[in-house]
Amino acid sequence: MTTPKPPSAAPTSTYRLQFNEDFTFADAIAQLDHLAHLGVSHLFCSPILQAAPGSTHGYDVVDHTRISQECGGEEDFRRLCAKAHDAGLGIVVDVVPNHMAVPTPLWHNYALWSVLRDGPSSPYAAWFDVDVSRSLSILMAILGDRIGTELTAGTIHVETRDITDHDGTTHAEHVVVYHDHVFPVRPGTESLPLAELLDQQWYRLAYWKVATEELNYRRFFNVDTLAAIRVENDDVFTASHAKLLQLYHDGLIDGFRIDHPDGLANPHKYLADLRQATGGAWVVVEKILEPSETLSGELPCAGTTGYDSLLRIDGLFIDPTGLVPLGALYERICADDDSRLSFPAQLDQAKREVLDDMLVTELNRLANGAMDICASDIMLRDHTRRQLTRAITELLVAMNRYRAYLEPGRVPGPGEVKVIEAAANLARLELPEEEHDTLELVVDMVCGRLGPSTDPVVQASRDEFMVRFAQTCGPVMAKAKEDTAFYRYTRFTAVNEVGCDPEVAGISVDDFHDFASSLGENYPTTMTTLSTHDTKRSTDVRARLASLTEFPHEWEHTVAALETATADQRSELLDGATINLLWQTLAGTWRLPGTAAGARPISEDRLVAYLTKAVREAKSHTTWTDPDNDYESALMDLARFCLTDDSVATALDSFTETASTAVRAAILGRVLVQLTMPGVPDTYQGCEVVDLSLVDPDNRRPVDHNRCSQLLRAVEKGLDAVSPEDRLDAEKLLVVHRALDVRHRHADAFRGDHASYRPVATTTGHAVAFARGIDDEPPIAITIATRLAGALEGRGGWLNHQVVLPEETFTDVITGQTRRGGTVKLADLLDVMPVALLVRQEKR
């Protein structure tokens, strides 16, 4: 490996950019002045390595040796880094260590092409995580029908084509062609009859439906076009990270975000390898923590990408008392369908469906591994395949998180075994008593308590099972929770978010302070976030939906009006949960005065695309693989009607006006809290102003950076100079700019080992206030934000409520006003804006 360079300091803040052929490295260079002016310290780049043709996100890497040509190639990336550094900006890069793309045509992934052509003799033979224990062929399930039918129809043939080599040159090669799909031909088999030729390849062409049961390479979740690689192999790590490490050691890259570490065989080893290779670069991991979970202190990284902070920040601006009437409304809307099940019941059901369908090949692989282990030990041979499969299934269903960090040859942390044992206690309740001993055996396998064995083959099987179980937990949880249950259980969709739980809605100020204090002590340079490329709804959509908990009865009246207006348009095919999802989606994306994103309601194209994805992910009535056209048409007709009907518009405009004060305070309060709490705050592209985006690909739409830049220049002249059409955008931009500027000027007070976090006392729960500083010195900055402003307004406002400030003189950098310390009335402090950022004036 390259000699490590001294690690760069952790960022003070990051700004996420999504690169693709429509927003290139050159386009980013044009925005550097704006981003530097905004106040961020680092650009946070989406994956930069060469991705599959047409990729819009970069997570489908095909070549680790090249920088994306569509984004401008290595020359433009180096130029971006140099220009960014000249502007005082660092570079953080998203790394995808878990998988590579299976592209069309396949030769774009040279490593996979080599393996399919040359089999075990390929230099990449050890790269891919393939189970060939029961077959020497890698399954390529891309046929539209059974292979016999396709051969009879003549859709598969052999021809000679020019194939691009690893170095960019081309050569003629015999290939198997099926429509747009192209596969290599094993040398020496070119002259065989077609059926015999196909039978002699290192891969097996198959009907696409076969993949569910027989796919023999590990995937990213259930995505067949993303094949896992064995980055735990030192040679694979070195080769797949060489280009990124070269750029790091050349001083161009300053830090890394690691995609999906829970998919790795050995996350500890991977992060340790990366730390050694970089000499300790700033690294955060996309680790999705459940609300009751904390990041393992044994993982060598700075922290997570921030979903744990998102949960707490959102919770500050949700009124949990509003869930009761919202729940009653949901019960009424869903009175005639299965959506009334509690979320835990929905999640349990979804996990079982996922294991029975889209992840059955992963379950079968675990069962095969368990059978091999039992066959190798006479003491274990009477545990049947059915019993083992049931025990594994129930243990996976009972897991309450994405993964326990149990790895072969490594002593587990004290809490990791407890995670498995807690799941086993739940799983035991679902199994007959005579199968409890099989469950205990599976738990011992998962925890590595069967070894060590003197037979290396037996030990390898035991180690393999440990790894596979850990790697399967994440896909089960993600596909069942994020990509199924979240779309079925629509009581209050603002909390159906990555890292969140619909059962956890709203937190107290004290709980937030406890979390923030812990973050500052244990992970002072972890990332915090509000919106990402993976969030189900942008932070501002969630802020708007949070107002439902402050105005539940007004929302109930709005729903009644929507039901009346659409009575003749709602098909009996549609279930209540889906209709409720439509109502809340409209509420979160309807026109919002003072914003460009809300200048008009969500467009028909965006709404139809979102609802199509939502109902197919829910899998209750229609799916991606078996769409129900009648159901989908009924929903889209209703959605289109809502966008054009005057009565619907009147109802939604009225609720928007009712909630306007609460929404404004929540939008501004959330972003100020995130930007000033412990950690390294990330701003997702375009979210320096109000953004009303839904799940991907909606949240990857082009961003009008030029408008943001122009608005920032206008904001600096004063909010009075901003037109009413831009007012809320300008207010958010002002808060972001001033908060980032304070972080930049006082970096040590906001992140690092000496940064302090102290709650500031108020006389009301409608305010959250905290101070930031260095060690025990007087605070440098104090954040104050209004929470639940709608409920506050209903109680008559601030009245005589106060905040207790240190006896110092402060400048509110948002309004420019000077404030004296001591006991201060919140009504005076927050008379212009619902938030304040007080910076201590230096004594002369």
ABEGO torsion letter per residue (X at the ends): XBBBBBBBBBBABBBBBBBBAABBAAAAAAAAAAAAAAGBABBBBBBABBBBBGBAAGABBABAABBBAAAGEAAAAAAAAAAAAAAGBBBBBBBBAABBBBBOBAAABAAAAAAAAAEAABAAAAABBBBAAABABBBBBABABBAAAAAAAGABBBBBBBBBBAAGBBBBBBBBBBEABBBBBBBGAAABBAAAAAAABABBBBBAAAAAAABABBBBEABAABBBBBAABAAAAAAAAAAAAAAAAAGABABBBBBGAAABABAAAAAAAAAAAAGGBBBBBBBBBBAABBBBAABBBAEBAGAAAAAAAAAAABBAAAAAAAAAAAAAAAAABAAABBAAAAAAAAAAAAAABAAAAAAAAAAAAAAAAAAABAAAAABBAAAAAAAAAAAAAABABABBBBBBGBBBBAAAAAAAAAAAAAAAAABBAAAAAAAAAAAAAAAGAAOBBABAAAAAAAAAAAAAAAAAAAAAAAAAAAAAAAAABAABAAABBBGBBAABBEBBAAAAAAAAAAAAAABAABBBBABBAABABBAAAAAAAAAAAABAAAAAAAAAAAAAAAAAABBAABBAAAAAAAAAAAAAABBBBGBAAAABBBBAAAAAAAAAAAAAAAGAABBAABBBAAAAAAAAAAAAAAAABAAAAAAAAAAAAAAAAAAAAAAAAAAAAAAABBEBBBBBBGAABBBBBBBOAAAABBBBAAAAAAAAAAAAAEAAABBAAAAAAAAAAAAAAAAAAAAAABAAAABEAABBBBBBBBABAABBBBBBBBEABBBABBBBBBBGAAAAAAAGEAEABBBBBBBBBBBBAAAGBBBBBEBBBAAAAAAABABBBBBBBBBX
